[in-house]
Amino acid sequence: MVEMTDERRVELSLTKKYKKEIYGRFIRAINEYKLLQEGDRVAVCISGGKDSMLMARCFMQLQKHSDFPFELRFIVMDPGYAPENRRKIEENARFLGIPVDVFSSEIFEIVESVDGSPCYLCARMRRGYLYGRAEELGCNKIALGHHFDDVIETILMGMLYGAQVQTMMPKLRSSNFKGLELIRPMYLIRERDIIAWSRYLGLEFIRCACRFTAENDALDKESASKRKAVKALIAELEADNPLVPMNIFRSVENVNLQTIISYHSGEDYHTNIYEKY
């Protein structure tokens, strides 16, 4: 009996084992939200985590069997990772067969000297570097690995902590980098299925690897984070009613403006409260 190669096992994990839960939903998001067109050059942004690595591999599978041609550039920004974390990213990329383009920045060094919210600044700087690199490579789209659970958690966080109804869009045009569009092809994939996929292949991925994450883990501060609280709330509600996650997701598709007190589009505000009858 011929032993299965790692490359074949990875491919079958998407075309057989997790075709319905992962690859099928990846294709569905591409089609439903019109995320990809003929001739696109997509910068697939890989952080080193499970979500973006899986996204990259799904894109490779799609490109192999697509009805129309498009190009992919797999970019990894090293913001100052410890050597072992960068090595882990490169090892996982080799195992998955992803031809990554790694470039360096000094983001971690910069944000460590800043008071206030280093994570917010880090996220903004990362996004800027990635857009810049995509632009240099001649890409017209930039793909990020946000999944279904990121979307519904964002919806609830906006309501509970931000007093607003909003969502994480499946695609957005960049206001700072003209001609670049952000797409989220993992939009319909559940995080639990991504975790199951990574465990099936025996892969371990890095999380955010700056010293702030390490300190928070050591002090168990993350348990008090807003996102973790919302994640736990959704899990509790889903255990009682499995439809809850999808209902949260669909709630921002089924908005009845006649039953909304007020709403706005940019700076243009509207109200449904009449002053005179």
Secondary structure, DSSP 4 states (H G I P E B T S, - for coil): -PPPPHHHHHHHIIIIITIIIIIHHHHHHHHHTT---TT-EEEEE--SSHHHHHHHHHHHHHHHH-SS--EEEEEEEESS--HHHHHHHHHHHHHHT--EEEEE--HHHHHTT--S-HHHHHHHHHHHHHHHHHHHTT-SEEE----HHHHHHHHHHHHHHHSS-----SEEE-SSSTT-EEE-TTTT--HHHHHHHHHHTT-------SHHHHHHHHHTGGGG-HHHHHHHHHHHHHHH-TTHHHHHHHHTTS--GGG-SEEEETTEEEE---S--
